[in-house]
Amino acid sequence: MSKSVITIKGEQLTLLPERAVFWESKRILIISDLHLGKAGHFRKHGIPISKKIHLTDLQILESLIQKHRPKEVILLGDLFHSFENNEWKDFLRFLEVYDFVKFTLIEGNHDILDNYPLALEMTPLLHLSPFSFTHIKEESSYYNLSGHLHPGITIKGKARQSITMPCFCFSNNHGLLPAFGQFTGIKKIHPQKEDRVFGIAEGIVIELT
């Protein structure tokens, strides 16, 4: 697995091929758009999607925690896709196992459950200088980091070949994270010329020019 590092406002952020960011100086792991429960939502409506998809997401998150030993995990919204189901219970058990890590949820448009555990700190906005954390992009005097869009970038090759991959995108005042969840889809973005875009493919994070 190959990562990339970008420096923003004097702070180094490590871009991980698991679609996550590690802020090493603060020991904070940042992910967005996990969408737990989406497979269960589809199953409820008669579409047979395996629960293993979300168990894989939790296994990946677990491996990142074990590898990087963060003090805090910031979830940039859309942690859970819809109403409570068994996949939410899996996440509650996950929080119990990693009770030594602080989990902060930046509230997203899908975060509509009635009850959230005390182990999960909830807020619509978080400022940790030099960054602000939101689910949807917001203008700020801080450098804003958000998710929501599930960004992807299309690379074209010869003979009309192309590939669309999840990506990170950084402008002068805003950074966009890919969706962490494996069952989320990708929305193609059209970055500006001055933006820095990092694609993720086959376990590698590579800057695209």
C-alpha positions, 0 to 999 in steps of 0.5 A, spaced: 500 500 500 502 506 497 500 513 501 502 520 499 503 526 503 500 533 502 502 539 507 497 544 508 497 550 512 504 547 515 501 541 517 502 534 514 496 530 512 498 523 510 493 520 504 491 513 505 489 508 500 484 506 504 480 512 503 482 516 509 487 521 512 492 521 518 494 527 521 500 525 524 502 531 529 495 530 532 494 523 531 487 524 528 484 519 523 479 522 518 474 518 514 468 520 511 461 517 508 462 510 511 454 509 510 453 503 515 447 500 514 446 501 506 446 494 505 441 493 510 437 498 507 437 495 500 435 488 503 429 491 507 427 493 500 428 486 497 435 487 494 440 482 496 446 485 498 451 482 503 452 484 510 459 483 509 460 489 505 460 493 511 463 488 516 469 489 511 469 497 512 469 496 519 475 491 518 479 496 514 477 501 520 480 497 525 486 495 521 487 503 520 486 504 528 491 498 529 496 501 525 496 508 526 494 508 533 490 515 533 487 518 539 481 520 535 477 518 529 473 524 526 468 522 521 466 527 516 458 525 516 454 520 513 456 515 518 450 511 518 445 511 511 438 510 514 434 507 520 437 503 525 438 496 523 443 490 525 449 493 522 448 499 527 449 494 532 455 492 529 458 499 530 456 499 537 460 493 538 466 496 535 466 502 539 466 498 545 472 495 543 476 501 541 473 505 547 480 508 548 479 512 542 475 518 541 470 518 536 467 525 533 461 525 528 460 531 524 453 530 522 451 529 515 444 529 512 444 521 513 445 521 520 438 521 522 438 516 528 434 518 534 439 515 539 447 515 538 451 512 544 455 517 549 461 514 546 460 518 539 461 525 540 456 529 535 457 536 532 455 539 526 462 543 525 469 542 528 475 547 528 482 544 530 486 550 527 488 550 522 482 546 519 475 546 520 471 539 519 464 539 516 460 534 512 458 539 506 463 544 504 463 551 507 466 557 507 471 558 513 477 562 515 480 555 517 482 550 511 475 546 510 475 539 510 469 535 508 466 529 504 459 528 502 460 528 494 464 521 494 469 524 489 472 520 483 476 522 477 476 519 470 483 518 467 483 517 459 488 512 456 489 510 449 483 507 444 478 510 448 480 507 454 478 510 461 478 508 468 474 512 474 477 512 481 475 515 488 480 521 489 482 526 494 481 533 491 485 540 495 484 547 493 487 553 496 482 553 501 478 546 501 479 539 501 475 534 499 475 526 502 473 520 498 467 516 501 470 511 506 465 506 505 465 500 499 458 501 498 457 508 496 458 509 489 463 515 486 461 522 483 465 524 478 468 531 479 471 536 475 477 540 479 480 546 477 487 547 474 490 549 480 487 544 484 491 538 487 488 531 485 490 524 488 487 518 485 486 511 489 487 505 485 490 498 486 492 500 493 496 506 491 495 514 492 498 518 486 497 525 485 494 526 478 497 532 473 
